[in-house]
Each structure stands twice: as structure tokens, then as C-alpha cells.
Amino acid sequence: MNTSSAEFLASKANQDTTNTNPAATPPEMIGAEMLVKALHKEGVEYVWGYPGGSVLFIYDEIFKQDKFEHILVRHEQAAVHAADGYARATGKVGVALVTSGPGVTNAVTGIATAYTDSIPMVVISGNVPTYAIGEDAFQEADTVGITRPVVKHNFLVKDVKDLPLVIKKAFHIAQTGRPGPVLIDIPKDVSAAKGLFIYPETLEMRSYNPVVKGHSGQIRKAVSLLQEAERPFIYTGGGVILADAAPELKEFADLLGYPVTNTLMGLGGFPGTSPQFVGMLGMHGTYEANMAMQHSDVLIAIGARFDDRVIGNTAHFASHPRKIIHIDIDPSVISKRVKVDVPIVGNLKEVLQEMTAQLKSAGPRKNDAKLAAWWAQINEWRKKDCLKYDESSQIVKPQYVVQKLWELTGGDAFITSDVGQHQMWAAQFYKFDKPRRWINSGGLGTMGVGLPYAMGIKKAFPDTDVFAITGEGSIQMCIQELSTCKQYNTPVKIVSLNNRYLGMVRQWQELTYNKRYSSSYMDSLPDFVKLAEAFGHVGMRIEKKSDVEGALKEAIRLKDRTVFMDFQTDPEENVWPMVQAGKGITEMLLGSEDL
């Protein structure tokens, strides 16, 4: 979608009034230099990318500057994942740079991953010269068309004079409202053409004005419902993390004294060690979280979207009447899957601040005896001990590895994960007390993200331990980035829970397909220790439970080395609880005894 002439003129007028030195003559430069200067003005620290013919003018200008570092990845997908991981951990806009054709198509999975999880990112792609667009030129692709379904917005820049404003708009759109990736497609002749560099200090877009402040009347209704609730429940998602609203959520929840759950994407938005926290909910959530969600009488959803992995069958969920309050920055997600009673559109931080203020002025809540009875019921559900596993086994249990990692890091490390059983065990057994410490692909469920996520985070936080929890299947999808770790000194720690299977696929085949393990067994795995060493890193193979703690301690001690820990885990271990497809969230399998 291109900048309209009306928007351009309006914004041009705005930038003229905000120029710090209106009398100065704007400098003339080529488009590639404009891009680099704009990235400087946006405070960009790192750009992850891979060069090619269409972006060589841009790479030439990057070579001439030293205000941001370019990280050469080994595959464009990893460039976008690394920028994504950086954005998730810092809250800043991640930036990736790819060339035309296969460069863009390789990046699409990373862009879609960021889009489904609402991650602020700007992806810059090169394209063939404007005169060759539509001519089936070498390495030409319809970048705007290909990426349109998986970006918040995209631009094709056909005139160099539009480039500064487009870049400003891209960063603004990416990080405001509901965040998301924005793509800028720059034809090669535009990057080489000369123009005046006029970069706006501020920006107003007539057609894009996200609502920030929640409706006071709706907030009053919500507060009234919460005050009168007998079985209240606070359901929070990734929106809390994205809005940096974790402190406001804690104050709000502490004031009420109500039970709290997080989605997979919301872990760390509320302290995982708090007595009020009942665990993650959903398909692999705790028994107590799912039961409380279903049997609540007043449910407040904060930055969550009632997706299929959270509530399962919508008809089953609707079978228990309850009043629902839903707060989100994006009005399109409210009442999309579940009809709500009190919708509130706004920035979560501001809405929670106003709700807390109203609660404080409203006086003591009613039905304290009912709340005590509700907590008693939740504590009865907790007695199920739904996350139990065979701790006496001498086979390496994946849950044990994650538990030990949490104990040894004090819950203070950054944890990335790939997708599969290991992801669920990480979510269940590592107790996240801080936001932005748990980095994983939730909406798209993308294998291969763990290592590049860790690379992006380690660049942002070089003095903090970063662990990538992965499986032998996922790690092979972006394992070439071990080379990037070596070149750019990003010493991450890889925890591979190696069960010789595509574990989640195998689990579904065991439960649903009568143990027909079609293409889920890894029949020819590399020696990961030797492979890690070949890339210049430290490799460890851990086969006994008694060696787990020592290996983790040694990896933590080796601060300046990337360490690949290949844990040989129980190949038959399953993730429990589990809600099977099409079932309701209280129809849980708690273990093999339920089969």
C-alpha cells in the first residue's frame, strides 16, 4: 500500500513546521544514504540482514557508517527472527534487511511469525529497478502482494523523494496501536537516485489514529462487576507484555486479590511465583487454571484474544454463563470468538491505571465470604498436582532439565524456545516473574526461531544469560546460525531436549492415530557435540540425570562461549495436561491413565 499524495502533502507540511532548522538547505543524497540516516534518527542499534544485488547501494552506505551494527546471518529467515527476538525482549522496533526475490520469500516466515504475535518490526527489502517491475526480471517478486496478508502495512517506494516520510511512517505504524511488522520495498534505482533528505521530527497520519484512552463509562461498568463478583478470574495475555503494563497488572491484581492466569504469550506479565498465579491456561495449561476459567462468574480478559489454544471449543466455553470484560488495544479482537459484555478499547497501561484508581475510590468489595470459598475451590483443584511426573526416574526427564535451569538461574535468564513439546515444558516448569524474559512463537508456532531469537536478545543484553530451549528437530531448521554466533560473539546457551522424535507430532499420533508414527521419528541425527565444535563452540552430551545439574552449571560458568547441551531425554514422555482438538478446556487428559 503506497503513500497517497494527500497524506504526503499533509505530512510534508507537518515536517516543515517541525524541522529543527527551517532555514538550512536540506542535504541531497542517494536513497540508500537516506535510509541509513533515517535508521540513525530512529535510534536503531542493530540490523540483521543478508546482501544481494538489489540492496548493494544500501550495503555500501552501511559500510560507511558506524552508528549501528549490521549482523550478517546465514539465512534471511534468521535475520527476521533475530530482529523479532530483539524486539520482543527490548520493546524496541527490530530491523531486518533482505534482497529481492528469494531474499524476500525466505523472510516471509519470519514476518508472519512477528505478525501473528504483534511484534514491532521494520523489514527493508530490495527490489528490481522500477522500470523492470512486472517484467519478470531476475530475482523479481511481488513483494507487496506476497507480504500483504502478514504485515501490519507495507510500502513500495517508487520515488526517492517519498523515502524519508515512508521510513518515518513505517516506524510509527510498527510500534503504535497494536504493534506489528511493516515492510518497506525499495527498488534498486530508488536506492541509487538522488533527492533531498527531509526527515520529519513528528508525524500525524489522518487515516491512522489508534485509540489509547479507554471509555470511562465502560471502565465504571467493569469495576462494578468486579466488585460484585463471587468467582472472579483475571485472564491475561501477550498484550500486557507489549504494552509494558506488567506493573499496572500487578497493582490491579494485588488490590483485588483475585486469581490470575497467563496465556503462553503472557507468561511473565504477572509473577509466576505469586500465590495468586494459578498457572498457564489452555491446551497444555494447568487443571486449576482451566477449571477456574470455565467456572468463573466474572471474567476479565486483559490483552488476550480467546484463541483456540486457550478456550478450545467455543460452544463448550459458552455453556457456562458468565459476565466477560475484555480490554484490548485492537477492537477487531473483541467479541471475535467469544461475545463479551463490557468491551474496553484502549492502551492496557492507561486502562489498568484508571481501573485501579476507580477500585481504590470504590471502597471494600462485596462478597468476601464468596471470594474465600472461590479460593478454597481453586486450592482443591490445585491438589490434582497436574504437572507431576516421574521424578524418581534415572532417565533424563525434560521437565527435570527445565526445573533445574530455573533453580540455577533464579528465574532471571532470558528463555527462548522453539515449538513443540519442549516449548510447553519450558512454559510449565520455568517460573517467569518478569516480562519479556520468555520469548517464543505463539500464534504461528514456528520451528527454528529459538536460536536466532537468542542471538537477537544476546546482542541487546550481552551481560545476561540467554538460553534457547529446543528439540533436535527444531534446532536443525536454523542451525547454520551457530556460525553467526561465532562471528558476532553472541555466546548463547542451547538446551536441546533430544528425544529422537518430533515430539508433539509423535504425541498426537500416539493419542489420536493409534501409534502410527508417520515420519515423526528422527532416524539419522548428527552428532551435535561434534557439530557445535565444528562451528567453534562447546558441545556436551548428557545421558544421565545425575549429570544434568553439572552440565547446566558448567554452561553458565562459560560466560563467553556458546554452549550446545544435547540432553538425551525420555523418548516416550508426553506433555500433560492436554486438551485434544475440538474439546472444551475442562475436558483435559491429565496423564496416560486418562487414555
C-alpha positions as CSV (number, residue, x, y, z in Angstrom):
1,M,0.0,0.0,0.0
2,N,1.7,3.2,-1.2
3,T,1.6,6.6,0.5
4,S,-1.2,8.7,-1.1
5,S,-0.3,12.2,-2.4
6,A,-2.7,13.8,0.1
7,E,-1.0,12.1,3.0
8,F,2.4,13.0,1.7
9,L,1.5,16.7,1.3
10,A,-0.1,16.8,4.8
11,S,2.9,15.2,6.4
12,K,5.2,17.3,4.4
13,A,3.5,20.4,5.8
14,N,3.9,18.9,9.3
15,Q,7.6,18.2,8.8
16,D,8.2,21.8,7.6
17,T,6.8,23.1,10.9
18,T,8.9,20.7,13.0
19,N,12.2,21.0,11.2
20,T,14.8,22.0,13.8
21,N,16.5,24.4,11.4
22,P,13.9,25.5,8.7
23,A,16.4,28.0,7.2
24,A,19.0,25.3,6.4
25,T,19.1,23.7,3.0
26,P,18.3,20.0,3.2
27,P,21.2,17.8,2.2
28,E,21.0,16.0,-1.1
29,M,21.9,12.3,-1.1
30,I,21.1,9.0,-2.7
31,G,18.2,6.9,-1.4
32,A,20.4,4.3,0.2
33,E,22.1,7.0,2.3
34,M,18.7,8.4,3.2
35,L,17.7,5.1,4.6
36,V,20.8,4.8,6.7
37,K,20.4,8.3,8.0
38,A,16.8,7.6,8.9
39,L,17.8,4.5,10.8
40,H,20.2,6.7,12.7
41,K,17.5,9.1,13.6
42,E,15.2,6.2,14.7
43,G,17.9,5.1,17.1
44,V,18.4,1.7,15.5
45,E,21.2,-0.3,17.2
46,Y,21.3,-3.4,15.1
47,V,20.2,-4.5,11.6
48,W,20.1,-8.2,10.8
49,G,20.4,-9.0,7.1
50,Y,21.8,-10.7,4.1
51,P,23.1,-8.8,1.0
52,G,22.1,-9.3,-2.7
53,G,22.1,-7.4,-5.9
54,S,19.1,-5.2,-5.2
55,V,20.4,-3.9,-1.9
56,L,24.1,-3.3,-2.7
57,F,23.8,0.5,-2.7
58,I,22.3,0.2,0.8
59,Y,25.1,-2.1,2.0
60,D,27.6,0.3,0.6
61,E,26.2,3.1,2.8
62,I,26.1,0.7,5.8
63,F,29.8,0.1,5.3
64,K,30.5,3.9,5.6
65,Q,28.8,4.3,8.9
66,D,29.3,3.1,12.5
67,K,26.2,4.2,14.4
68,F,24.5,0.8,14.1
69,E,25.9,-2.7,13.7
70,H,24.9,-4.9,10.8
71,I,24.7,-8.7,11.7
72,L,25.3,-11.0,8.7
73,V,23.1,-14.0,9.2
74,R,23.3,-17.3,7.2
75,H,19.6,-17.3,6.1
76,E,17.1,-14.5,5.6
77,Q,14.6,-16.2,7.8
78,A,17.0,-16.0,10.7
79,A,17.5,-12.2,10.0
80,V,13.8,-11.6,10.7
81,H,13.7,-14.0,13.6
82,A,16.7,-12.3,15.3
83,A,15.2,-8.8,14.8
84,D,11.9,-10.2,16.2
85,G,13.6,-11.7,19.3
86,Y,15.4,-8.3,19.9
87,A,12.1,-6.5,19.6
88,R,10.3,-8.9,22.0
89,A,13.0,-8.6,24.6
90,T,13.5,-4.8,24.4
91,G,10.2,-3.4,23.3
92,K,12.1,-1.5,20.6
93,V,11.5,-1.9,16.8
94,G,13.6,-4.7,15.3
95,V,15.1,-4.1,11.9
96,A,15.9,-6.7,9.1
97,L,17.3,-6.1,5.6
98,V,16.9,-8.6,2.7
99,T,17.3,-8.5,-1.0
100,S,14.7,-9.1,-3.7
101,G,13.2,-12.4,-4.9
102,P,14.3,-15.3,-2.7
103,G,15.6,-12.9,-0.1
104,V,12.1,-11.7,0.5
105,T,10.4,-15.1,0.2
106,N,12.9,-16.5,2.7
107,A,11.9,-13.8,5.1
108,V,8.1,-14.3,4.9
109,T,8.0,-17.0,7.6
110,G,9.8,-14.6,10.0
111,I,7.4,-11.7,9.1
112,A,4.4,-13.9,9.6
113,T,5.7,-15.1,12.9
114,A,6.0,-11.5,14.1
115,Y,2.6,-10.5,12.7
116,T,0.7,-13.2,14.5
117,D,2.3,-12.2,17.8
118,S,2.0,-8.4,17.2
119,I,5.8,-7.7,17.3
120,P,7.0,-4.2,16.2
121,M,9.4,-4.6,13.3
122,V,10.5,-2.9,10.1
123,V,11.7,-5.1,7.3
124,I,13.5,-3.5,4.4
125,S,13.6,-5.3,1.1
126,G,15.3,-4.5,-2.1
127,N,13.5,-4.9,-5.4
128,V,14.4,-4.8,-9.1
129,P,14.5,-1.3,-10.6
130,T,11.1,0.4,-11.1
131,Y,11.3,0.1,-14.9
132,A,11.7,-3.7,-14.6
133,I,8.9,-4.3,-12.1
134,G,6.3,-6.6,-13.8
135,E,8.8,-7.6,-16.5
136,D,9.8,-11.0,-14.8
137,A,13.2,-9.6,-14.2
138,F,15.9,-11.7,-12.5
139,Q,15.1,-12.1,-8.8
140,E,11.8,-10.2,-9.1
141,A,8.9,-11.0,-6.8
142,D,5.7,-9.2,-6.0
143,T,6.8,-8.3,-2.5
144,V,3.9,-6.1,-1.7
145,G,1.4,-8.8,-2.8
146,I,3.3,-11.7,-1.1
147,T,3.6,-9.9,2.2
148,R,0.3,-8.1,2.4
149,P,-1.5,-10.8,4.5
150,V,1.3,-11.0,7.0
151,V,2.2,-7.3,7.7
152,K,0.5,-4.5,9.5
153,H,1.3,-2.3,6.5
154,N,3.7,-2.3,3.5
155,F,5.1,0.3,1.2
156,L,6.5,0.2,-2.3
157,V,8.7,3.3,-2.8
158,K,8.7,4.4,-6.4
159,D,10.2,7.9,-6.0
160,V,13.2,8.7,-3.8
161,K,11.6,11.9,-2.5
162,D,9.0,9.8,-0.7
163,L,11.5,7.6,1.1
164,P,12.2,9.6,4.3
165,L,8.5,10.0,5.0
166,V,7.8,6.4,4.3
167,I,10.5,5.3,6.7
168,K,9.1,7.6,9.4
169,K,5.6,6.2,8.8
170,A,6.9,2.6,8.9
171,F,8.5,3.0,12.4
172,H,5.4,4.9,13.7
173,I,2.9,2.2,12.4
174,A,5.1,-0.7,13.7
175,Q,5.2,0.5,17.3
176,T,1.8,2.2,17.9
177,G,-1.6,0.8,18.5
178,R,-1.4,-3.0,18.2
179,P,2.2,-3.4,17.1
180,G,3.3,-5.4,14.0
181,P,5.8,-5.7,11.2
182,V,5.9,-3.1,8.5
183,L,7.7,-3.7,5.2
184,I,9.4,-1.1,3.0
185,D,10.2,-2.3,-0.5
186,I,12.9,-0.2,-2.2
187,P,13.6,-0.7,-5.9
188,K,17.3,-0.6,-6.7
189,D,17.1,2.6,-8.8
190,V,15.3,4.4,-5.9
191,S,18.2,3.5,-3.6
192,A,20.6,5.0,-6.2
193,A,18.6,8.1,-7.1
194,K,19.3,11.5,-5.5
195,G,16.9,13.6,-3.5
196,L,16.6,16.0,-0.6
197,F,16.7,14.3,2.8
198,I,13.9,15.9,4.8
199,Y,13.1,13.7,7.8
200,P,10.1,14.7,9.9
201,E,10.6,15.0,13.6
202,T,6.9,14.3,14.3
203,L,4.2,12.6,12.3
204,E,0.4,12.7,12.1
205,M,-1.5,10.3,9.9
206,R,-5.1,11.3,9.1
207,S,-6.1,7.7,8.4
208,Y,-4.3,6.1,11.3
209,N,-5.2,7.1,14.9
210,P,-5.3,4.1,17.3
211,V,-7.5,4.6,20.4
212,V,-5.4,4.9,23.5
213,K,-7.7,6.0,26.3
214,G,-10.4,3.6,27.4
215,H,-14.1,4.7,27.7
216,S,-14.7,5.8,31.3
217,G,-18.3,4.6,31.4
218,Q,-17.2,1.1,30.3
219,I,-14.5,1.1,32.9
220,R,-17.0,2.0,35.6
221,K,-19.2,-0.9,34.5
222,A,-16.2,-3.2,34.7
223,V,-15.3,-2.0,38.1
224,S,-18.8,-2.6,39.3
225,L,-18.9,-6.1,38.0
226,L,-15.5,-6.9,39.6
227,Q,-16.6,-5.5,42.9
228,E,-19.7,-7.8,43.0
229,A,-18.1,-10.9,41.6
230,E,-18.3,-14.2,43.6
231,R,-16.0,-16.2,41.4
232,P,-13.8,-13.7,39.6
233,F,-10.9,-14.6,37.3
234,I,-8.2,-12.4,35.7
235,Y,-7.1,-13.8,32.3
236,T,-4.1,-12.0,30.8
237,G,-2.2,-12.4,27.5
238,G,0.7,-11.1,25.5
239,G,-0.9,-7.6,25.2
240,V,0.2,-6.9,28.8
241,I,3.8,-7.6,27.8
242,L,3.6,-5.5,24.6
243,A,2.0,-2.5,26.5
244,D,4.7,-2.7,29.2
245,A,1.8,-3.0,31.6
246,A,3.1,-5.7,34.0
247,P,3.5,-3.2,36.9
248,E,-0.1,-2.0,36.4
249,L,-1.4,-5.5,36.2
250,K,0.3,-6.5,39.4
251,E,-1.1,-3.5,41.3
252,F,-4.5,-4.2,39.9
253,A,-4.4,-7.9,40.8
254,D,-2.9,-7.4,44.2
255,L,-5.6,-4.8,45.1
256,L,-8.4,-7.2,44.1
257,G,-6.8,-10.4,45.5
258,Y,-8.2,-12.4,42.6
259,P,-6.7,-15.5,40.9
260,V,-4.6,-14.7,37.8
261,T,-3.7,-16.8,34.7
262,N,-1.4,-16.1,31.8
263,T,-1.6,-17.3,28.2
264,L,1.5,-18.8,26.7
265,M,2.4,-15.4,25.3
266,G,1.6,-13.6,28.5
267,L,3.9,-15.5,30.8
268,G,5.9,-13.1,33.0
269,G,3.2,-10.4,32.7
270,F,2.3,-11.5,36.2
271,P,4.8,-13.1,38.6
272,G,4.8,-16.9,38.2
273,T,5.8,-17.4,41.8
274,S,2.9,-15.3,43.2
275,P,0.3,-17.3,45.2
276,Q,-2.4,-15.6,43.1
277,F,-1.0,-17.2,39.9
278,V,-2.8,-20.4,39.0
279,G,-0.5,-21.3,36.1
280,M,-0.8,-21.0,32.3
281,L,-4.2,-22.0,30.9
282,G,-5.3,-23.6,27.7
283,M,-4.4,-26.7,25.7
284,H,-1.5,-27.5,28.0
285,G,-2.5,-25.3,30.9
286,T,-2.9,-26.3,34.5
287,Y,-6.0,-28.1,35.7
288,E,-6.7,-25.3,38.2
289,A,-6.4,-22.5,35.6
290,N,-8.7,-24.2,33.1
291,M,-11.3,-25.1,35.7
292,A,-11.3,-21.6,37.2
293,M,-11.6,-20.0,33.7
294,Q,-14.6,-22.2,32.9
295,H,-16.4,-21.8,36.3
296,S,-15.8,-18.1,36.9
297,D,-18.8,-15.8,37.1
298,V,-16.9,-12.6,36.2
299,L,-14.0,-12.9,33.8
300,I,-11.8,-10.0,32.9
301,A,-9.6,-10.6,29.7
302,I,-6.6,-8.2,29.5
303,G,-4.6,-8.2,26.3
304,A,-5.7,-11.7,25.3
305,R,-7.9,-12.9,22.5
306,F,-9.7,-16.1,23.5
307,D,-7.9,-18.1,20.8
308,D,-8.5,-21.8,20.0
309,R,-5.5,-22.9,22.1
310,V,-6.8,-21.1,25.1
311,I,-10.6,-21.9,25.3
312,G,-10.8,-24.9,22.9
313,N,-14.4,-25.5,21.8
314,T,-16.3,-22.1,21.9
315,A,-19.7,-23.9,22.3
316,H,-18.3,-25.7,25.4
317,F,-16.9,-22.4,26.8
318,A,-20.3,-20.7,26.3
319,S,-22.1,-23.5,28.2
320,H,-21.3,-21.8,31.5
321,P,-22.8,-18.3,31.7
322,R,-20.5,-15.6,33.0
323,K,-20.0,-11.8,32.6
324,I,-17.0,-11.0,30.4
325,I,-14.9,-7.8,30.4
326,H,-12.5,-7.6,27.6
327,I,-9.7,-4.9,27.3
328,D,-7.6,-4.7,24.2
329,I,-5.9,-2.0,22.0
330,D,-7.3,-3.7,18.9
331,P,-11.1,-3.5,18.6
332,S,-11.2,-6.3,16.0
333,V,-10.3,-9.0,18.5
334,I,-13.1,-8.1,20.9
335,S,-16.2,-10.4,20.6
336,K,-14.4,-12.1,17.6
337,R,-14.6,-15.6,19.1
338,V,-16.5,-15.0,22.3
339,K,-19.3,-12.5,22.9
340,V,-18.3,-10.1,25.7
341,D,-20.5,-7.9,28.0
342,V,-18.1,-5.0,28.6
343,P,-15.7,-4.1,25.8
344,I,-13.0,-1.6,26.5
345,V,-10.7,-0.5,23.7
346,G,-7.5,1.3,24.8
347,N,-3.9,1.1,25.9
348,L,-3.7,-1.5,28.7
349,K,-1.4,0.5,30.8
350,E,-3.7,3.5,30.9
351,V,-6.9,1.4,31.2
352,L,-5.5,-0.5,34.2
353,Q,-4.3,2.7,35.9
354,E,-7.8,4.1,35.6
355,M,-9.5,0.9,36.8
356,T,-7.2,0.7,39.8
357,A,-7.9,4.3,40.7
358,Q,-11.7,3.6,40.5
359,L,-11.3,0.5,42.6
360,K,-9.5,2.4,45.3
361,S,-12.2,5.0,45.4
362,A,-15.0,2.5,45.3
363,G,-14.2,1.1,48.8
364,P,-14.2,-2.5,50.0
365,R,-15.5,-5.2,47.7
366,K,-18.7,-7.2,48.4
367,N,-19.0,-10.9,48.9
368,D,-15.7,-11.5,50.8
369,A,-17.0,-14.8,52.0
370,K,-17.8,-15.9,48.5
371,L,-14.3,-15.0,47.4
372,A,-12.8,-17.1,50.2
373,A,-15.0,-20.0,49.1
374,W,-13.8,-19.5,45.5
375,W,-10.1,-19.6,46.6
376,A,-10.9,-22.8,48.6
377,Q,-12.3,-24.4,45.4
378,I,-9.2,-23.3,43.4
379,N,-6.9,-24.8,46.1
380,E,-8.8,-28.1,45.8
381,W,-8.2,-28.1,42.1
382,R,-4.5,-27.4,42.8
383,K,-4.3,-30.6,44.8
384,K,-4.5,-32.5,41.5
385,D,-0.9,-31.7,41.0
386,C,-1.4,-31.8,37.3
387,L,2.2,-31.2,36.3
388,K,3.6,-34.2,38.3
389,Y,5.9,-36.5,36.5
390,D,8.2,-39.5,37.5
391,E,10.9,-37.6,39.4
392,S,12.4,-40.9,40.6
393,S,13.3,-42.0,37.0
394,Q,17.0,-42.1,36.2
395,I,16.2,-41.4,32.6
396,V,16.6,-37.7,31.8
397,K,13.2,-36.2,32.1
398,P,12.7,-33.0,30.1
399,Q,10.7,-31.4,32.9
400,Y,13.6,-32.0,35.3
401,V,16.0,-30.2,33.0
402,V,13.8,-27.1,32.8
403,Q,13.2,-27.2,36.6
404,K,16.9,-27.3,37.2
405,L,17.5,-24.5,34.8
406,W,15.0,-22.3,36.6
407,E,16.6,-23.1,40.0
408,L,20.2,-22.4,38.8
409,T,19.3,-19.1,37.1
410,G,16.9,-17.9,39.8
411,G,14.3,-17.3,37.1
412,D,16.4,-14.3,35.9
413,A,17.6,-15.6,32.5
414,F,16.1,-14.9,29.1
415,I,14.5,-18.1,27.8
416,T,13.7,-18.6,24.1
417,S,12.1,-21.7,22.8
418,D,11.3,-23.4,19.5
419,V,8.0,-25.1,19.0
420,G,6.8,-28.5,20.3
421,Q,6.9,-30.4,23.5
422,H,10.0,-28.6,24.8
423,Q,8.1,-25.3,24.4
424,M,5.3,-26.5,26.6
425,W,7.7,-27.9,29.3
426,A,9.5,-24.6,29.3
427,A,6.3,-22.7,29.8
428,Q,5.1,-25.1,32.5
429,F,8.3,-25.5,34.6
430,Y,10.2,-22.3,34.3
431,K,8.5,-19.7,36.6
432,F,8.7,-16.3,34.9
433,D,8.4,-13.4,37.3
434,K,9.4,-10.7,34.9
435,P,8.0,-9.6,31.5
436,R,10.0,-10.0,28.2
437,R,12.0,-12.9,29.6
438,W,10.0,-15.6,27.8
439,I,10.5,-15.4,24.1
440,N,8.6,-17.9,21.8
441,S,6.4,-18.2,18.8
442,G,2.9,-18.4,19.9
443,G,0.4,-17.6,17.1
444,L,2.2,-19.1,14.2
445,G,4.1,-21.8,16.0
446,T,7.3,-21.5,14.0
447,M,10.0,-24.1,14.4
448,G,13.6,-22.8,14.2
449,V,13.1,-19.5,16.0
450,G,14.9,-20.4,19.2
451,L,18.5,-19.9,18.2
452,P,18.0,-16.6,16.2
453,Y,15.7,-15.2,18.9
454,A,18.6,-15.9,21.4
455,M,21.1,-14.2,19.1
456,G,18.9,-11.0,18.9
457,I,18.4,-11.0,22.7
458,K,22.1,-11.5,23.4
459,K,23.1,-8.5,21.3
460,A,20.6,-6.4,23.3
461,F,21.6,-7.8,26.7
462,P,25.2,-9.1,26.5
463,D,25.6,-9.5,30.2
464,T,22.5,-11.6,30.8
465,D,22.3,-15.4,30.3
466,V,20.2,-16.4,27.3
467,F,19.1,-20.0,27.0
468,A,17.4,-21.4,23.9
469,I,15.3,-24.4,24.8
470,T,14.8,-26.5,21.7
471,G,14.5,-30.0,20.3
472,E,16.6,-32.0,17.9
473,G,14.0,-31.3,15.1
474,S,13.6,-27.5,15.6
475,I,17.3,-26.7,16.1
476,Q,18.2,-28.1,12.7
477,M,15.9,-25.6,10.9
478,C,18.3,-22.7,11.7
479,I,21.4,-24.5,13.0
480,Q,23.6,-22.6,10.5
481,E,23.2,-19.6,12.7
482,L,25.8,-21.1,15.0
483,S,28.2,-19.6,12.5
484,T,26.6,-16.2,13.2
485,C,27.0,-16.7,16.9
486,K,30.7,-17.3,16.4
487,Q,31.3,-14.3,14.1
488,Y,29.5,-11.8,16.2
489,N,30.4,-13.1,19.7
490,T,26.9,-13.9,20.9
491,P,27.5,-16.7,23.5
492,V,24.1,-18.2,23.9
493,K,23.3,-21.5,25.7
494,I,21.4,-24.1,23.8
495,V,19.3,-26.7,25.8
496,S,18.3,-29.4,23.3
497,L,15.8,-31.8,24.8
498,N,16.6,-34.6,22.4
499,N,14.0,-37.3,22.4
500,R,14.8,-38.5,18.8
501,Y,11.2,-37.7,17.8
502,L,9.2,-34.7,16.5
503,G,7.8,-34.9,20.0
504,M,4.5,-33.1,19.7
505,V,3.7,-34.8,16.4
506,R,4.5,-38.2,18.0
507,Q,2.3,-37.4,21.0
508,W,-0.7,-36.6,18.8
509,Q,0.0,-39.8,16.7
510,E,0.1,-41.8,19.9
511,L,-3.2,-40.4,21.2
512,T,-5.2,-39.9,18.0
513,Y,-3.7,-42.0,15.3
514,N,-3.3,-45.4,17.1
515,K,0.5,-45.0,17.4
516,R,1.1,-44.8,13.7
517,Y,4.3,-42.8,13.9
518,S,4.3,-41.5,10.3
519,S,7.5,-39.5,9.7
520,S,7.9,-38.4,13.3
521,Y,11.0,-40.3,14.2
522,M,14.4,-38.8,13.6
523,D,16.3,-41.7,12.0
524,S,19.6,-40.0,11.3
525,L,20.7,-37.3,13.7
526,P,24.0,-35.6,13.6
527,D,26.5,-35.7,16.5
528,F,25.5,-32.4,17.9
529,V,28.6,-32.2,20.1
530,K,30.9,-32.5,17.1
531,L,28.7,-30.2,15.1
532,A,28.9,-27.5,17.8
533,E,32.6,-27.9,18.0
534,A,32.9,-27.6,14.2
535,F,31.3,-24.2,14.5
536,G,33.9,-23.3,17.2
537,H,31.6,-23.8,20.2
538,V,31.4,-26.0,23.2
539,G,29.4,-29.2,22.9
540,M,28.1,-31.5,25.7
541,R,26.1,-34.8,25.5
542,I,24.2,-35.5,28.7
543,E,22.8,-39.0,29.1
544,K,22.3,-39.4,32.9
545,K,20.0,-37.5,35.3
546,S,22.9,-37.1,37.7
547,D,24.8,-35.1,35.1
548,V,22.1,-32.6,34.3
549,E,22.8,-30.1,37.0
550,G,26.6,-30.2,36.4
551,A,26.2,-29.6,32.7
552,L,23.9,-26.6,33.3
553,K,26.3,-25.1,35.9
554,E,29.3,-25.5,33.5
555,A,27.4,-23.8,30.7
556,I,26.5,-20.9,32.9
557,R,30.2,-20.7,34.0
558,L,31.4,-20.4,30.4
559,K,30.1,-16.8,30.0
560,D,31.9,-16.1,26.8
561,R,31.2,-19.3,24.9
562,T,28.2,-20.6,23.1
563,V,27.4,-24.0,24.6
564,F,25.3,-26.7,23.0
565,M,23.9,-29.1,25.6
566,D,22.4,-32.2,24.0
567,F,20.2,-33.8,26.7
568,Q,19.2,-37.4,25.8
569,T,15.6,-37.3,27.2
570,D,12.9,-39.9,27.6
571,P,11.5,-40.5,24.0
572,E,8.1,-41.5,25.3
573,E,7.4,-38.6,27.7
574,N,4.2,-36.6,26.9
575,V,3.1,-33.2,27.8
576,W,0.3,-33.2,30.4
577,P,-2.4,-31.8,30.9
578,M,-3.7,-31.9,27.3
579,V,-6.9,-30.7,25.8
580,Q,-7.5,-32.5,22.5
581,A,-8.7,-30.7,19.4
582,G,-12.4,-30.0,19.5
583,K,-12.7,-30.5,23.2
584,G,-13.6,-27.9,25.9
585,I,-10.9,-26.6,28.3
586,T,-12.2,-28.7,31.2
587,E,-12.1,-31.9,29.2
588,M,-8.4,-32.5,30.0
589,L,-6.3,-35.5,29.8
590,L,-4.1,-35.4,32.9
591,G,-1.9,-38.4,32.0
592,S,-1.8,-41.8,30.4
593,E,-4.3,-43.1,32.9
594,D,-7.0,-40.9,31.1
595,L,-6.4,-42.6,27.8
